[in-house]
Amino acid sequence: MTGAHRAQRTQSQAPAAVGPRVRAVTADDTRDLGRALAELLRPGDLVVLSGDLGAGKTTLTQGIGQGLRVRGEVTSPTFVIARVHPPLREGPALVHVDAYRLGCLSEVDDLDLDAGLAESVTVVEWGEGLVEDLASDRLEIRIDRPRGGEAPDGPDPDADEPRSVHFTGYGSRWRDVALPAG
């Protein structure tokens, strides 16, 4: 975590489920992992994504959106902060949030994410330290990518570099869920 994202957690909670580290070599692998994860998600789920810039958080969310069969292209909501993708069929909407530009808990509160949390799957990029209190149950996903050798204009999220994806579920919702193993 960097800068404003180093908020203290208000309560300590032991993980209910810890999945194995999954290797995703290509962007397609990451989207496939998101589609597999979507099969486990249900309305009310909060997913918190963390990882360096270009690690693949939005790419994973694209796969989740495809798996949930939601309307609209899932792109990074960095400048609009949050996008709602309604379902194309029976199922939950996808609320996709990018908390990178949010500096404090009051800015998260201003988004009023908890208002529609029960009916949607909410995925928050850069949400670590900011959104854990929205739901007693949550799935945290950390994506690590290799460092070094970056392009001059920054990391390429679609570059074929192996990513390591780690799932940690908190709360009773995730206690007996078999998290993706790749």
Summary of the structure (lengths in Angstrom):
residues: 182
radius of gyration: 15.2
end to end distance: 25.4
largest distance: 44.3
contacts: 577
relative contact order: 0.27
helix: 25%
strand: 26%
